[in-house]
Amino acid sequence: MPRPSLRSRALRRIQRRTPGGRTATRYEKRFAGPPRCAITGAPLQGMDAKRVKAEHGPIRPPSRPYGGYAAHWVLARALRAAARS
């Protein structure tokens, strides 16, 4: 029976073969998915998903308004609609 902190599904379970020939269960952190648009749910352009997964440190979002929050084409549509109304 694993220890209580390993019983939750917060860590993913991976079966690994040991040099002795038996299989052991390893527990690893789950990787985060790519950053997504808050409005449409589409993956954001300009933000590197691999760097989020590798945890290399802070990722600089694009320097436009709502950069890192909304997709660029969603923002363009919203700005056009606001200018026309």
C-alpha positions in Angstrom: 0.0 0.0 0.0 1.5 3.4 -0.9 1.9 6.1 1.7 -1.1 8.4 2.1 0.4 11.3 0.1 0.8 9.1 -2.9 -2.8 7.7 -2.9 -4.3 10.8 -4.5 -4.5 11.3 -8.3 -2.6 14.6 -8.1 0.5 12.6 -9.2 0.5 10.4 -12.2 1.6 6.8 -11.9 4.2 5.4 -14.2 5.2 1.7 -14.3 9.0 1.4 -14.7 11.2 -1.6 -15.1 14.0 -1.8 -12.5 17.4 -3.3 -13.3 16.5 -6.3 -11.1 13.6 -7.1 -13.5 10.6 -6.1 -11.3 8.3 -3.3 -12.1 8.1 -0.4 -9.7 5.5 2.4 -9.6 7.0 5.9 -10.0 4.9 9.0 -9.1 5.5 12.1 -11.2 4.0 15.6 -11.3 1.5 16.1 -14.1 2.5 18.6 -16.7 0.3 21.7 -17.2 -1.3 22.1 -20.6 -0.6 25.0 -22.9 -2.0 28.4 -21.9 -5.5 28.9 -23.3 -7.7 31.8 -24.3 -10.1 32.7 -21.5 -12.9 33.4 -24.0 -12.7 30.7 -26.6 -10.5 28.1 -24.9 -8.1 28.0 -27.9 -4.4 27.6 -27.2 -2.7 31.0 -27.1 -0.2 31.9 -29.8 3.0 33.6 -28.6 3.2 31.6 -25.4 5.5 28.6 -25.5 3.7 25.5 -24.1 6.9 23.6 -23.8 8.4 26.2 -21.5 5.4 26.0 -19.3 5.8 22.3 -19.1 9.5 22.4 -18.4 9.0 25.0 -15.7 12.0 27.1 -16.8 10.7 30.1 -15.0 8.3 33.0 -15.8 7.1 33.3 -19.3 6.6 36.7 -20.7 3.2 37.1 -22.4 2.8 39.2 -25.5 2.9 42.9 -24.7 -0.4 43.8 -26.4 -3.5 44.5 -24.4 -4.9 41.3 -22.9 -1.8 39.5 -24.0 -1.6 36.1 -22.4 -5.3 36.2 -21.5 -7.3 36.4 -24.8 -6.4 35.2 -28.3 -5.2 37.9 -30.7 -8.1 37.4 -33.1 -10.7 37.6 -30.3 -9.2 40.9 -29.2 -9.2 42.2 -32.8 -12.9 41.3 -33.2 -13.7 42.9 -29.8 -11.9 46.1 -30.7 -13.6 46.3 -34.1 -17.0 45.8 -32.5 -16.3 48.5 -29.8 -15.1 51.0 -32.5 -18.2 50.4 -34.6 -20.7 50.9 -31.8 
